[in-house]
Amino acid sequence: MLSVFDHGAHPPCPAPFNLAAHVLGHATELADKTALAVISPTQAERWSYGALEAAVRGSATALLRSGLTPGDILLMRLGNTVDFPIAYLGAICAGIVPVPTSSQLTAPEVQKIIESLAPSAILLGDGVPCPPTDLPVHTTADMATWRDNPPAAYAMGAPDRLAYIIYTSGTSGTARAVGHAHRAIWARQMMMQGWYGLGRDDRLLHAGAFNWTYTLGTGLMDPWTMGATALIPAAGVDHSQLPQLMNDHSATIFAAAPGVYRNVLKSAPFALPHLRHGLAAGEKLSPSLRDAWTGATGTQIFEAYGMSECSTFLSAAPGHPAPDGTLGRPQVGRRIAILGPDGPVPRGTPGVIAVHRRDPGLMLGYIGAPDETEARFRGDWFVTGDMGILHDDDQVTYLGRDDDMMNAGGYRVSPIEVESVLLTHPGITEVGVTEVEVKQDVHLIAAFYTGAAPLDPEALATWAAERLARYKQPRLYFHRDSLPKNPNGKLLRRALRSDIGGLPART
């Protein structure tokens, strides 16, 4: 039997359609129910479904009155505040295309985005880096006045039209703009029972910031689509405070990157009587961490695998936990394969994980890069670049990446992108960047460089911080006389991982 999973296609997205209208489809029925609570140990800011929809549709009106029109691109440079999801849904409500970006990006990185996408306007939060620009800029002070505007009508249209753009690092070292259709939110229904086990009565606490796409989808859009309550920690909440918040606000589901689970466990012992289970994505969950969480809380963590181009599509769930050594199985409604050079391989055989073109959650393509888009396909299969094995019981064993991509706290980071920046340092002649394991289950980005003399690691860190988002910055720096290369002169990044010697001063 070949390594193809296909239990039938997901029902087609209805037309006409609008992503924001779908997310807020319960707003009238549940007008007084809490849709969102921004929580800290001392206070909570609550938004009802009625207030949330009014703010979203009022913001849509303001964006249209500002001169933007459906199809225009809106760059979002906002911090960890509720402004982020309101503006995001407000733009989509109006048919405008938002581009949510990490507030950690530096001004030079944002300048590259502006040059490649040519947005029509920018939303800018206080203290968030942004280069000087002649584009219209709307501040959070402006946005606070938008919510009381009369509601805009939802811009209904074809489900396949462009809804939003997110950025991901490409294997070429250039960050790519991933374009998603309105139908992408419809496809996330496959995750509700295929991963979350999410229902209307749930209270899902996501540990991430508002302006992370993992939070935006799993922590906000999906609970609201189901009529559930989203709980988001306020800016400044420490991971050690999360168990208290879960208890104070009766969280039934907890979602976070694996590194957050590791930090929370440092506060054990604690009891979480309301919690049914946890969700993990963004990086590989180690068996030791999963077992430690279950031992401390009595609850399971259900892991999911996905990527910016297709969200999550392989997962464990309360209804079908993953056996030891496996990640989970494809969500029902997906068509997934494990490919070799000649197509799907036999079950039990390693290959590259691939998603069929028909998947409603698959990206429209990389904006402005049609050749790169097509290069990611083999016939009708979108090739992820990650390796796996599909077993006879439909479970998937994840074998890791085959393209040297790094994972920093859930963000995929291209080593080439980091290397290209470090090579502009006058004291560096060659550089190789990779992930290294400094202790069990703890991985850091490390830079190995050659140059006339070793450089001060603190000075290097300061220099990199001015040019790279924090999650892209190396945490370790190693001076070497030479870097490992193959006979053709190509850098062997994998060989660097066994060359860490003693850890330098800065970690």
Protein Blocks (a to p, Z undefined) as FASTA:
>chain_A
ZZdddebjaddddddddfklmmmmmmmmmmmpcfbdcddfkbccdddfklmmmmmmmmmm
mmmmnopaehiacdddddddfklmmmmmmmmmnopacddddfkbcfklmmmmmmmnopab
dcddehiacdddfbdcddfklmmmmmmpccdddddddfkbcfbdcddddfkopacddddd
fklmmmmmmmmmmmnopafkbccddfbdfklfklmmmmmmmmmmnopacddddehiafkl
mmmmmmmnopabdcddfklmmmmmmmpccddfkbmbdcdehiacdfklmmmmmmmnopac
ddddddfklopfbdcdfklccdehiabdcdehiacddddfkoccdehiacdddddfklmk
bcfbdehilmlmmmmpghjaccehiacdddfkopacdebjaehpaceehiacdfklmmmm
mmmpmkbfbdcdddddfbghiacdddddddfbdcdfklmmmmmmmmpcfklpcfbdcddf
bdcddfkopacfklmmmmnmpadfbZZ
